[in-house]
Amino acid sequence: MKRITLNGFKEKISSDETIASLIKRFDEQDKSLIVEKNGKFVYPPDYPKTTLQEGDSVEFINPNFGG
Amino acid sequence: MTEYNVINTRTNRLDTPDKTTGRAIFIDDVKKTGMLHAALLHSPVAHAKILGIDTSEAEKLPGVTAVVTAKDAGLTPYGVSPARYDETMFCHDKVRYIGDEIAAVAAEDPETAREALKLIKVEYEELPAVFTVEDALAKGAPTIHEKYPNNIGAEVHQEFGDVEAGFKEADLIKTTTFKNKRQDAAFIEPPGCVADYDTSGNLTLYSSTQVPHYVQRTVAMVLGLPVGKVRVVKFYVGGGFGIKAAANIGELAACLLSIKTGKPVKLIYSRQEVFQLCRARHQFTHKLTTGVKKDGTLTALKHECYLDGGAYTSFGIATVYYAGSLLGGPYRLPNMKYDGYRVYNNKPACGAQRGHGGVAARAAWEQQLDMIAEELGMDGIEFRLKNMMVTGDVTCNDLNMSSLGMKECLDAVKDGSDWKNKKGKLPKGKGIGVACGFFVSGAGYPIYRSETYHCTATVKLAEDGGTAVLYTASAEIGQGSDTTFGMIAAEALGVSLEHIRVESGDTDMGVDLGAYSSRQTLMTGHAVKEAAESVKQQVLEVLAKELGIAIEDINVANGLVYFNDRNVDFSALRTKYIKEHRGWKDNPEGDDFTFREASRIAYLSKGTIVGTGKYKPHDLGGKFKGAAVGTSPAYGCSAQVVEVEVDMDTGKINIEKMTDAHDCGLAINVTSVEGQMHGSLSMGMGEALFEEVKFDDNGKVVNDDFAEYKIPTALDMPPMETIIVESNEPNGPFGAKEVGEGAIMPTIPAILNAVYDAVGARIHELPLTPERIYRGMKENEK
């Protein structure tokens, strides 16, 4: 198990967790979803191969929040 | 003929009497016993370390009650999106733009508060500053926020379909770049507030805001108060346009000072502070490459965009997203790639403004599409119609056009402007141009991650049955939402508008995310309709029971109860009602049973009749057509034709006529829809022709008043023809959707295309000053 920060809160994830599996596990359905890892944009094609390390910070952002 | 009794008509707004007689209360009218006045200390330099702050002399000034800095406020980060909380109430380690907030003073009068600011000593160590996207991205540029060392504070990269394959299919590929300028919202009423922390520990904030709910949450979070201890109330608001759609430093500082002093504290922005602190429209630089077949079929769009973001993020993540995503429609575009970057620098932060993110992108693309049409030998309208989406289409980036009267809008402006007799037939110096656009009708998600309802509403019947009071926390900011919701409630209940009283803009009245993203008519409208229908249902249930008939055999319209069986005997109920009103002169009589009587009978049976409604976009899935998780439940759309005359010697533009058609689904109040269309035309015209916030070499705004920053007034507007198209939006209450922002989308490109038609020069930078037009004409001659 690894500990990461997801959307500002501590989460425990399995060792082989990727961005893609994290999206699936947290049921993120927004097709416009922006994912950032440690403050950097993650390109959608890279979701399956982007693994997570202890202490990583991940943001799932729904950018269609208006204005 | 409309099938409705209240909505879909021209109705005088509920706020008209107050506003025309001077009874309307705006924030600066508010006075409280013992009220103090606050002022903010701003950084005079664009980028510097703070080495020390000494407030001792200010505190000694007679009349000063409190001085607060980051030491008092704490360092709780806040902002708009929780993913970018990059501000604190006051700067503590460094300042990032001229205007950044250092301290606040509360005093017995505004003059003393401002005098005290001069006595606060701040020691700075200046840092190198950058004021452009290019300089901020240059190698070795100073870092504005440590977390983002390359100064890119937000970025979006998306590809839908296969763009390279799309370009291979294309017979013509066109690339252009386009730049707008930072635009101030130029609302007439500057932001202001009165904070009142009472002896029971309750904080009431009266504020000129578009979003009482978000302000309530931000104030509670930053000051460490339970949400239930914070109440936010708005009075009439003199315009917002997106800039008042987030909590601001004035609100936070006034609340802190009220808590510290135990007295009400008023803080009103000066016009100079509006230009410094309020988050205006970004400057965008768009590079667009479009592929198209010989027959005019669009094949691909590649889009790169840089946003001049200023010192903080504000709404920037959404802005950079919308700048790309809103080109997904309204044309059938199978392949689209977008790379957007929002760049920090040492100017005041930018944020959301009418047509959020999409206005410059739309201007850039609609002008480019006109260029493509010309090269293909096609008429601009013909080219657009060939690619136009229709109801039921879904864009390549999954925007579901659950209703889309775009083709009807184009046909309407074509006919309304006499396009066929003018296009290509006007003398040199005169021109006509067309453009289209669309916008979301409410955001799919709240600003903070939550499963919250986007709005709730309550309708309560008076015990005499004669009046229904609608409570909503929505924000009437001059756009007419109170009237819209009153009309929706009246229609759903079956009474006239005069029997509805609307109470709004108070967080005690429920949850409503507020007036932004063109959301209220659709979203709050749903909640209001549901609440009113609940009340009606409760009344009819009692009535059916009392009369011994089925509820399905009763209906209400125009304040009267209709029975399928005309022989229903309601005389006993009428007698009961009249006997409760001995001495009254307006007791019901005649052949019809009134809703007032029915409501009183229901009250006698059940007590106070209260109905509630709620709405969030996800709830629509399954119940209404095509409303899954996504950017918005619906999209409004607009087409415009603009006619101009350009002085060929000076480049000065005179707009002669604007013809605008907008699909709002169904017009609840026809007059208000037209008002929104007029406002959009005015704001778009100002941005196109002359609005630009300018800075000196040190990052200071130089045109920070209405003497130097020009906006159009009513006297500047040309004849405007507004045509309402109604497509009956399946996800909207009674078929309604937005008009507030979609209507601004085509204005700038229609002007650009008209100017080209007049002078033969394409202008790719705003504003269209005479100098820029003149230079364009001279370049064209070469």
Interface residues (C-beta under 8 A of the other chain):
Chain A: N7 G8 Q29 D30 K31 S32 I34 E36 G39 F41 Y43 P44 E59 F60 I61 N62 P63 N64 F65 G66 G67
Chain B: V80 S81 P82 A83 K147 Y148 E155 V156 H157 Q158 G242 A245 F315 I317 A318 T319 V320 Y321 Y322 S325 G351 A352 H356 G357 N397 D398 V440 G442 A443 G444 Y445 P446 I447 R449 L513 Y516 S517 R519 A628 V629 G630 T631 S632
